[in-house]
């Protein structure tokens, strides 16, 4: 892998944004024991209000449907039925109430819905419009636009079996499949929507956003701002004797940094708190970067791979640090440097109340947006003859992280190393809660996008339906290569 590297000199600054013109300030240290504030019910209620706000005002879903199929899942078991909510379309806000407590969340245009800090009614940063430089999608062919391709399917595709594969993705209504797209040899050969969605719908994407974090960071690696092996230049970690100074950027990308941050997939026997950090960054209304970089070290880096939001959030912090230092507009930067270049005209990445992107899960994109990003990786980071990602980045994200005990994780991308999905084991994927997935299968020159709503994953409805669709899809292409 040939990735441009930066010298080992450590950047000694920290930037926090108040508004879209960031002002420099030192990180605010948090007092031990670094635990979430608020009861699980109160925090879950905040998540309910935020998720429902996004379902209504970002995705355009019916409030009752959004509450039933998406908003409920952060509320403690048995409490969701007691939640009442109100949607104010004039103010573009949602309020949710449980046991006398009310949390309200408002919609802020291109920043989506933003949960205010606990005890506050407003956000701290100044929202801004994020615009594309691209012409209307209807004026350009795929992948830069959405013009239909009327040419015959490739001769290697069995149309009947392909139709059966798409049918299987939607066969179980309880799977709540909202979108299914197949891109083969660079072109869309199948596409279907359900649950009121269309190719224009910005759908909940959840942790697929972690792969966007990796992608955006790679652009800074390509520019020589950061390197993989470099100790992560978090100023707070550079004090003498701080074990976090040993954490490298690559450890963060591999989710093996060792920060003390309770995830939602901790190993058996791991200590538990009333409320995990994994969810708190979504429901606490905190400065997510500040909360994360103040976490102490739990175990040495690159010794244990664990699925923890702390690691991609720290990469997000480093992204903001570099972007603001260069004098660029942070909230618009992803659109400018990535999305406009691959035909994505709008992708909603929601921030915390301080203006920090929560790309670990609060992100919304169309199924075609995700298909384009998958295609960029399938093409080894090259888009229509231009290299966008650094050479070797696709290989890096799809290579097993050394500290993971199971063959399932790479560089903020998942790997099908255990064969859980009915695709070759070298397939790698973006994955998010609620059955959001983008599979990249180089051996078949295939990108598959499946999106849906959270309730569809109950009793594995979504997984079973999707795996059947993938199995039939491979058969429609002539079987394994």
N, C-alpha and C positions, 0 to 999 in steps of 0.2 A: 504494500500500500504506500503510495507516495502522496502524503499530505504535507502542505507547507507548514513549517514549524516556526514558532516564536522563540526567542531566546528565553532562558530561565529567569530573567529579571521579572520581579513581581510588581504588578501594578499596585500603587499605594494610594488608592482613592476609593471613595464610595459615593454613590449618587442616589438620592431619593427624589422622586418627582412630586411636586405639589403643582398640579396643572400640567398641561402638555409642554410647557417650557420648564424643564427640570432645573431645580436649584440644588447646588451642592450642600450636603450636610452629613455629619457623621451618623453612623447607625446608632439607634437608640437601644442600649443593652436592656434586656429583659431580666427581671429578678427571678432567681430560682423559685420554685422548681419547674418552671416552664410548662405549666399545665393549662389546658383549656379552661376558660371561665364560662360558667353557665351550666345549667342542668342539661342532660341529654334531650329532654323534651323541649326545652327552650331553644337549644341549638338546632334540633331537628325541625322545629317550627320555622326558624330562619331559613333553613335549606328548602323547606316546603314553599315558602313565599317566593324565594328566588327562582326555583325551578319552574314554578307555575308562571311567574312573570315572563320568563324566557319562552316558555311554551306558547304563551298567548301573543306576546309582542315581538318576539324574534322569529318563531316558527309559524305563527298564524294559526295555531291550533285552537279548537274549542276548549274553553276553560274546564268544563266538566270532564272532558276526555283527558286533558292534560293533567288534571288533578288525580284522576283515577289511575292513569297508566304511567305517570312519571313523577309527579311531585311528592307522592306519598312515601317514597322509599327511604328517606332519611329520618322519618318520624319513628320513634320506638314502637315495637310491635304492640298492636292493640289500640294505639292512640290515634291513628290516621282517621278513623271514622268519627272522632270527636272534633276534628278540625273544621272550622268554618272559614270561608274566604269571601272576599269581595274584590271584584275587578273594576277599576275606575278607568274607563277608556278615554275620558277627557284628559285626565292627568297621566295616563299611561302608567298605572301603578297597580300593585296587588297587595292586599293586606290579608294575613292569615291569623286566626285566633285559636288558641288552645288553652283551656283551663284559666281563662282570664288574662292570658298574655297575648299581645298582638305584635307581630313583626310586619313591617311594610317594606316593599322593594319597588323602585321605580325604573322605568326604561329610559336609557340615555342614548338613543339613536345608534350610531355605529359602534358604541361601546356596549350595547346590549343592556341587560338588566344588572344592576350593581347593588349588592347588599351593603347598607351603611354600617358603620361601626356600632357596637352595642351601646344603646342609650342615645344614639344620634339619629337625626332625621334626614341628613343629607351627606353627600360624599365630599371628599376633600379636594380631589383634582378637578380640572376644568375639562368637560367633554369636548370632543372635536369631531368634525366630519372627516371620514376617511374615504377618499374618492379614488377611482381607477383612472388610468390614462388610456385604457383600451376602448375601442369602439364597441358598439352594441354586439352582443354575442351572436345575434342573428345574421350579422354581416360577414362572419368568418366561419370557415369549416372547422370541425373538430381536428385537433384538440384546443386550438386557440379560441374557437367559438363553438356554437351549437347548431350550425347548419346540418341538416340531415344528410346522411350518406346513403344514396340509393343504389350503389354498386352491389353486385351479387356477393353473397357470403364467400369466403375462401373455400376452395374445394375440399379442404380437410375437415370442414365443419358439417356434422349431420344435423340438419335443421330440426328434424323431429325430436331427436334426443336433446337438442338445445332447448327447445320449447318445454320438454318434460322437466329439464333442470330448473328452469325459471318457475314453472308451475309448482315444483316441490318447495321452492323457497316461500311460497305464499299459501301452500296447501293447508297448513294449520292456522286457523284464525287467531288462536291463542298465542302464537309466536309474535304477533303484532309487527310483522315485517313491513317497513315503510318504504324501502328502496332496495333494488337489486340490479346491479350493473355488471356486465361482462365486457372487458376490453381484451381483445385477442389480436396479437400482432399490430398493436397500436390503434385499432379502430373498435368502436362500440359495436358488438354483434348482438347484444341483448340488453334490454332495459325495461324495468317495470316498477310501478309505484303503487302503494296501498295506503290505507289509513288517511286518505285525504291529502297525501303528499304529492308533489310534482317535482320536476327537475329544477324548479326555482326555490324549493323549500329549504330553508336553513335548518337542518335537523340537529338535534342534540348529538354530540359526538364524543363527549367525555374524554377518556384517557387516550384516544387517538391523538389528542393535542400534544401529548408527550413527544410523539414523533415529529411534530412541527417544531418543538423545542430543539430537538436534535438537528433538524434541517436548518433552522435559523442559526444555530451555533456553528454549523459547518461553514456557513458563509463567512463568518468571522475568522474561522480557521483558514479558509481560502485566502482571505485578505491579509493573513499574517498577524492578526491581533492576538489570537490564542493558539495553543497547540494542545494535543491530546495528553502528552506526558508531563506537561507543565503543572506544578502545584497550583491548585485553584487560587487565583489572586483575590481572595476575600480579605480585605484589610483586617477585619476583626479576628481572623485566625492566625495572624502573623506575630502575635506576642510570643516571647521566648517561653518554651516549654509547652505551648499549646499543641496537643496531638493532632488537631485539625489541620495544622500546617502541612501534614504529610498527605492530605487528600489531594489527588490529582484530578484534573478535568475528566480524564478517562474513567476514573472511579465513579464520578457523579453520573456520567453517561451510561455506565454499566449498572447503576443502582447498587453499588457496593461500597459507598463512602463510609458507612459505619456510624452515621449520625444517630443520636438517640431520638427517634421519631417513630411513634407507633403507627404501623401501617394497617391495612385491612386484610393482609395475608401473612400474619406473623406465624412462625413455626409453632408446633404444639409445645406447650409448657412455657411459652414466653409470658412474661408478666403483662397483665391487662389493667387498663384504667377504665373509669366509667365512660370516657369518651376518647376515641383515638385521634391523634394528631391528623391522620389521613383525612378525616372528615372535617376537622376543625378549620382547616384552611378554607373550606368551602362555606362554612356556616358561622364562623366566629366574627366576621367583619373586621379582621385584623390586617395589618400590613404583612402580607404573606412572606415577603422576602426577609423582612426584619425578624419575624417569628422563626423562620427557618435557619438563617445563618447564626442565630443565637443558640441553636441546639447544641448541647455538649456531645462529645464523642462517646459512643457506646462500645465499639470494637474497632480494631485496626482496619484501615481501608484495604480493599481488595482481598478480604478474607472470607466474606459471607455476602452472597447476593440476596437482597431482600427488596420486595416491592414497596418502596416508600416514596411518598411525594416530595420528601425533603430534597432528594437528589436532582430531579428535573427543575424544582423551584430554584435551587441554587444556580443551576445553569441559566435559568431565566434571569436571575439577579445579575449574573455576569454579562448576559446579553444587554440588559438595560445599562449596566455600567459602561460598556463599550460604546453603545449607540449614543448615549447622552454626552459622553466625553467628546465624541466626534461632532457634537452640535446638531445631530439629526433628531427629527421629531419621533419620539419613541412610539407613540400610539399609531402612527402611520407607517412606521418602518417595515413591518412584515408585508404590507400591501406593495410597497415600493420595490423592495429587494427580492421578493419571492413570488407573491401571488400574481402581480401584473405580468411577470415573465413567463408564467405557465398557463395563462388564460383564465385565471380565477379573478372574477371581478368583485367579489364580495365574500369575505369570511369574517364572521363575528368572533372576536376573542375578547371575552369579558374580563375586566380587571377587578381588583379589590377596591375598597373605597379610597385608597391612596394612589390609584392609577397604575398598579402593577399587574401585568397580565397573569391570570391564573390558567396558564396553558396546560396544567395537569388535568383539566377536566371541564372548565367553563369555556367551551368553544363550540361553535355552530357552523356547519358548512353544508352545502348541497352534496348529494351523492356524486355528481359530476366533478365537483371540486376535489373530492377525495380520490376519484379515479385519475384525475390529472396528476395529483401528487404521487400516487402509486406508479403511474406511467413514467414520471421523472426518475424514480428509483429503478424501475425495470430497464430504463435506458442508460443506467449507470451515471445518472446525474447530468445527462446531456439532453438538451431540449432544442429540437429543430436545428441541429448542427452546432449549437452553442453550449459549452460546458458551464453549468450553473453550480453544481456541487463540486467540491474538491475531488480530484481523482482518487478513487479508492474508498470514498465514503459509503457507497452502497455496500461494498464488501465489509466495511467496518461494522455498520449497523446490523448486518445479517450474520455476523460471526458470534459464536457463543461467548458470553462474558465469562472469564475464567473462574470467578468466585461463585458462580451459580452452581448449585448441586444438581439441578435438573437442566436438561438441554433445551431451555425454553426462552432465554433472554439474551439480547444483544446490546445494541447501543440506543436505548429508548425505543426499540422495536422488539416485538416478540418473535420467536423462532419456532417453527413447527417440528422441532427436533424430537419430540416424543410421539409424533404422528397423530396427535389429537384431532387434527383436521384431515379430511379425505383429499389431501393434496400431497405432493412430494415433500419429504422431510426438509429439503433445502428451501422450501417456501418460508418467507418471513412476512410479518404482518404488523399493521397498526391495529390496536385493539382498545375498546372502551366499554364501560359498563352499559348494560342494556342491549348487548349484542351488536355493537358497532365494530365493524371490521373492514380492513382493506388487506387482501392477500396479494402478495407479489410472488408469482411462480415463474422464475426464469426458464425452467425446463420446457414449459408450455407457452412461453411468451404471453403470459396471462396476468391480468389484474382483475380482481373481483371485489366489488364493494357490496356489503350488506349492512343496512341500517334499520333500526327499529326503536321501539319504546321499552322502557325498563321492565314493565310487568311481563313482557313476553319471555323473559329469561326464567321466570318461575317454572319449576318442575322441568327445566331444560327444554321447554318448547322451542325456543329460538335455536338453540344449538342443534337439536335433533333435525329440525326442518332444514337448517342451513347445511349441515353436513350431508344430508341426502342430496341437496341441490348440488353441492360441490362434487360429489361422487358421480352424479349423472352428467355434470358439466364436463368432467375429464373424459368420460365415455363418449361424449359428443365430439370430442376433438381427436378421437382415435385411440384413446386410452393412454396409459403411462408411456412416456418416451424412454 
